[in-house]
Amino acid sequence: MEKYKAPDNCVNLNVPTVNPQIWGNMTSAIRAQEVRLQKILKVLTSGITAFARILDGDNVTAEQQDALALLCNTQYEINCFRKSSIWPTLNLKFAGLCRASTTQPPQQLFGEDLPRLVKELDEAAKTIGLMKLPTARVPTYRRPQ
């Protein structure tokens, strides 16, 4: 795998690590699963890199383009699965962190600016809480004696 490291200009081929703030709150079972998924992604990334190196830049067939796109999409889907498997360990109001994003995280799975995202989600949760109508208390009916 070391032979086929991703080039420096291909940051999307890196295997993002879990942000330390989230890693510390994960259960041991989720951590073990996460380590296994990172190993799978490292092998997949090496395969993508090896495949890309054998392509002739001037004569890439449609099948080769499709194969590369499918491999890269597999990497994206595994990262989405990683987020969704971590979701149960998070506070419900921060579940938005686990939504699939349109961009691949380069270094950390939940992005490099996690504190800002958490603050935004916290503010959004407060705003939504303010917008909810208070639930009316229905008096309990007692039968006259």
N, C-alpha and C positions, 0 to 999 in steps of 0.2 A: 504494500500500500504506500510505503514511503516513496517508491519509485514513481508513482503517479500522483504526486501532490498537485493540488489545484494551483494554477498560475496566480501570481499576486494580483493581477487585474481582473480576476474572476471571484470577487468576494461572495457571490451568491452560491459558489460551490463549497464554501466552508460549512462545517457542521456547527450550527449555533449551540452554545451551552445554555443551560437554564440560568436565569438571573439569580444571583446569590440570595436576594431577598425572598425569592419564591422557593429556591432549593431548601432553605432552612426550615420551611414549613411543610415540606412534603413528607408523606409517610415513607417508611423504608421500602414497602412494596412498590410504590410509585417510583421511588428513586432507582430501584433495581431495574424496573421496566425501562426507565429513561436511559440508563446506562446501556442496556441491550439495544435500544433503538439508535442511540448515538453510534454504536459499533456498526450496526447495519448501514447507517448513513455514511459512515467513513468508507466502507467497502463500495457502496453505490457511487459515491463521489469519485473514488479512484477509478471505477469502471467508466464513468462519464468522461473523466479526464483522459484516460487511455483511448477511448473511442474517438474523442475529439482530436487527439493528436494524429490519428491515422487518416483523418479526412484530408482530402486535397481541396484546399480552399477555392480553387477554380472550377472543380468538377464534382460538386456535391450533388448526389442524386436525391430525388424526392423521398425515397425510402430511408436514406441516411438522415435527412433532415427530420423525418417523422420519428425515427428511432431515437435521435438525440432529444427531440421534444418530449417524447414519452418518458424517457429516463429522467429528464429534468422535472417533469410533472410528477413522477413518482416521488422524487425527493421532496417536492413541495407538499404533496399529500401526506407523507410521513411526518413532516413538521406540523401540519395541521392536526394530525392524529396525536402528536406529542402534546400539543396545547390542550386538546379536548380531554386527554387522559389526566392532565394536571388539574383541570377545572374543578373536580369535586373537592380538592384540598383548599380552594380559595373561598374567601368570604363571598357570599352571593352577589353583593353589590359590585364586585370586581370581576364578575363573569365576562364582562365585555373584553377583558384582556385576552380571552381565549377564542375570540372570533377569528375566522380565517381572514388574513389580510391579503391584499393583492400583491404585496411585495415580500420577497424572501428576507427574513432577518439576517443581517450579515454576521454579527458576533454573538448576540444573545437572543434567545428564543422569543422573549417578550419585548424586544427592542432595547436600544441603548438608553432611552430616556424613560425608564419605568417609573421613577418617582413622579414625574410630570403627568404621565398617563393615569396613575393611581389618584393623584389629586384631582384631575379632570373628572374621572369616574365618580369620585367621592362627591364632588360638587354637583354632578348630574343627579346622583342619587338623592341628595338633599333637595334639589330643585323639584324633582319628581315627587318627593314626599310632601313638599309644600303645595303642589298642584292637586294632590288627591283630595277628594271630598272627605270630610270626617264621616265615619260610619255612625249612623244614627243608632242610638240605643233604644231598643224596643222594650218598653216596660213589660215585665212578666205579668201575665193575667192570673189573677187569683179569683177563685170562685167565691162569691159572697157567702157568708155563713148564716 
